[in-house]
Amino acid sequence: MLEESRRSKLESRLKEVFSDYRELAGGKNYRYHHLRSSRKYAVKLIETVDEEVDEKAVEIAALFHDIGRSEDIKDGYLDPIKAHEGHAETGERIVEEHIGDLVGGKTPGKSKASDRKPSLGARINRRQNCPRL
């Protein structure tokens, strides 16, 4: 499981990205609260699995599974229906910019495309044998 200080830093990054906007059907800062809840449920699910699981990877993936939606916030508003298409691929591409320094990757900020291969998102997916949806 993630150490409290690391989890807190990761959640702070989420709050920076997903605050000060409104979301259809979710209201103010909905996505931030959704992602925190997703992590809590993921931790509970880990406890039910009889196989070896990289718990930290699952927690981080749960926290940042919607990071791609951050690029769809326009004028303080996010429509999750319109923004749904492609957010997983966008998230896989940009997650390292947001948290790479906290999980052993690059420091936050833009980097060249060649520096992002394979992305942090892709590495987490590979470690957990996650199918591409």
C-alpha positions as CSV (number, residue, x, y, z in Angstrom):
1,M,0.0,0.0,0.0
2,L,1.1,3.6,-0.6
3,E,2.7,5.4,2.3
4,E,0.5,8.1,3.7
5,S,2.8,11.0,2.7
6,R,3.1,9.7,-0.9
7,R,-0.7,9.2,-1.2
8,S,-1.2,12.7,0.2
9,K,1.1,14.2,-2.4
10,L,-0.5,12.3,-5.2
11,E,-4.0,13.4,-4.1
12,S,-2.7,17.0,-3.9
13,R,-1.6,16.8,-7.5
14,L,-5.1,15.6,-8.4
15,K,-6.7,18.4,-6.5
16,E,-4.5,20.9,-8.4
17,V,-5.7,19.5,-11.8
18,F,-9.3,18.8,-11.0
19,S,-10.4,21.8,-9.0
20,D,-12.1,25.1,-9.8
21,Y,-14.3,23.7,-12.5
22,R,-17.8,22.2,-12.8
23,E,-18.9,18.9,-14.3
24,L,-22.2,18.0,-15.8
25,A,-24.2,15.8,-13.3
26,G,-21.3,15.9,-10.8
27,G,-21.0,19.5,-9.8
28,K,-17.9,21.3,-8.5
29,N,-14.7,19.2,-8.2
30,Y,-16.6,16.0,-8.8
31,R,-13.7,14.3,-10.6
32,Y,-11.3,14.8,-7.7
33,H,-13.7,13.2,-5.3
34,H,-14.5,10.4,-7.7
35,L,-10.8,9.5,-8.1
36,R,-10.2,9.4,-4.3
37,S,-13.2,7.1,-4.0
38,S,-11.9,4.9,-6.8
39,R,-8.6,4.4,-4.9
40,K,-10.5,3.4,-1.7
41,Y,-12.5,0.8,-3.6
42,A,-9.5,-0.5,-5.4
43,V,-7.7,-1.0,-2.0
44,K,-10.8,-3.0,-0.8
45,L,-10.8,-5.1,-3.9
46,I,-7.1,-5.9,-3.5
47,E,-7.9,-7.5,-0.2
48,T,-10.3,-10.0,-2.0
49,V,-7.8,-11.2,-4.6
50,D,-5.9,-14.4,-4.0
51,E,-3.1,-13.5,-6.4
52,E,0.0,-11.4,-6.0
53,V,-0.9,-7.8,-6.9
54,D,1.3,-4.7,-7.1
55,E,-0.8,-2.7,-4.6
56,K,1.0,0.6,-5.2
57,A,0.5,0.4,-8.9
58,V,-3.2,-0.4,-8.5
59,E,-3.7,2.6,-6.1
60,I,-1.9,5.0,-8.4
61,A,-3.8,3.7,-11.4
62,A,-7.1,4.2,-9.6
63,L,-6.2,7.7,-8.5
64,F,-5.1,8.8,-12.0
65,H,-7.3,6.7,-14.3
66,D,-9.2,9.8,-15.4
67,I,-6.2,12.2,-15.7
68,G,-6.8,12.3,-19.5
69,R,-10.0,14.2,-18.8
70,S,-8.0,17.1,-17.5
71,E,-7.3,18.2,-21.1
72,D,-11.1,18.4,-21.7
73,I,-11.8,21.0,-19.1
74,K,-12.9,24.1,-21.1
75,D,-13.8,27.4,-19.6
76,G,-14.2,25.9,-16.1
77,Y,-16.5,23.1,-17.4
78,L,-16.2,19.4,-18.2
79,D,-18.8,17.5,-20.1
80,P,-17.9,13.8,-19.2
81,I,-20.0,12.5,-22.1
82,K,-18.3,14.5,-24.8
83,A,-14.9,14.2,-23.1
84,H,-15.1,10.4,-22.8
85,E,-13.7,9.5,-26.2
86,G,-9.9,9.1,-26.0
87,H,-9.4,10.1,-22.4
88,A,-7.7,6.8,-21.6
89,E,-5.1,7.3,-24.3
90,T,-4.6,10.9,-23.4
91,G,-4.1,9.9,-19.7
92,E,-1.6,7.2,-20.6
93,R,0.3,9.9,-22.5
94,I,0.2,12.6,-19.9
95,V,0.2,10.9,-16.5
96,E,4.0,11.0,-16.2
97,E,3.9,14.8,-16.6
98,H,1.8,15.0,-13.5
99,I,3.3,12.4,-11.1
100,G,6.5,11.1,-12.6
101,D,8.6,12.7,-9.9
102,L,6.5,11.0,-7.2
103,V,6.7,7.5,-8.6
104,G,10.2,7.3,-10.0
105,G,9.7,8.8,-13.4
106,K,10.3,12.2,-15.0
107,T,9.7,15.5,-13.2
108,P,6.4,17.2,-13.9
109,G,6.2,19.3,-17.1
110,K,6.3,18.8,-20.8
111,S,8.8,16.4,-22.2
112,K,9.6,15.2,-25.7
113,A,7.5,12.4,-27.0
114,S,10.6,10.1,-27.3
115,D,11.2,10.6,-23.6
116,R,7.7,9.2,-22.7
117,K,8.0,5.8,-24.3
118,P,6.9,3.6,-22.7
119,S,4.7,5.9,-20.6
120,L,4.1,5.4,-17.0
121,G,0.5,4.5,-17.7
122,A,1.6,1.8,-20.2
123,R,4.1,0.4,-17.7
124,I,1.4,0.1,-15.0
125,N,-1.0,-1.5,-17.5
126,R,1.7,-4.0,-18.5
127,R,2.6,-4.9,-14.9
128,Q,-1.0,-5.6,-14.1
129,N,-1.7,-7.3,-17.5
130,C,-4.5,-4.9,-18.1
131,P,-6.4,-5.2,-21.4
132,R,-6.7,-2.2,-23.6
133,L,-10.4,-1.2,-23.7
